[in-house]
Amino acid sequence: MDLRPDYKQIEALYEARRTPDRIIAHYALERQLANELRNSTRAERDAGLYQTAYERLLSGLPDHPRKTLHFGARAARMQKYVERQVAMLTREVGVGDVFMDLGGGDCRVAVGVAPHVAKAIVVDVNDALVPEMLPPNFEFVKNHGVDIPLRTESVSFVYSSQLMEHLHPDDALEQLGEVFRVLKPGGRYLCRTPNRVSGPHDVSMFFSEVAQGMHLKEYSYKELDPILHHAGFARTRVWIAPRAFRAFTLPQFAAELIEAGFAAVPRRFHTKICRSHVARALLGITMMAEKPV
């Protein structure tokens, strides 16, 4: 199991520093768990396989990057990132809205949005990171990975960040259908997910050209748009929002043209060009989908 020759260059881009043996250990465990998920049945995933896979991942890797997000310089950067997401979202919601963060993890984004809406909800498979002190209009709802145990047409705005890539490909459309179901008519869904053209974005980035770890499938603009429409959404818009700074919107055809240009870059130049700050800004998928009124 060999690291890519340019793995240190990739490490520097993402400010991730670990010894080679720890990166290899991380990759080995993620591949094992990801293969179990990819080869699983829907019944096994519904019975809690998503939850147990992530519990095994975090318990098996004491130096997993998620465990270092709240310490030192990384903690300060993470807090600023949370604040940028909150600022981006509060421009889209109002005091009468019900906001839901799907896969909201530590709940920090939803807690930040809560003062600006009627109610803030986090739906996630794991409640281990839920803080003790929560706003009175906040609710945490535990799910099995695909289902959203909320009433039909009960939510105004749904947000998910870095979630879709963790779903089994067979489950993606069903979860989008659940998002569509819980949204009120005219409700909106803002989906953020890494683009496979600039990827892979899980630990596979240090080893291979496609995601083989817990990113069970990374998408492109061209792939995601028809899935959203198939789920029932009538209108989609592409946001260029690097690091949650919303800069401008693009028509779907323009986003796909940009994506196709980067996809044509020879693999030997991929790290330098497709992982550049400009490429990641243009290719980081942030798509707004609207439910018909």
Helices and strands as residue ranges (DSSP letters): H 7-14, H 20-38, H 42-44, I 45-49, H 50-60, G 65-68, H 72-90, E 98-102, H 108-113, G 114-116, E 119-124, E 138-142, E 155-161, G 164-166, H 169-182, E 183-193, G 196-198, G 203-206, H 221-230, E 235-240, G 242-244, E 248-250, H 252-263, G 267-269, H 270-274, H 277-283, E 285-290
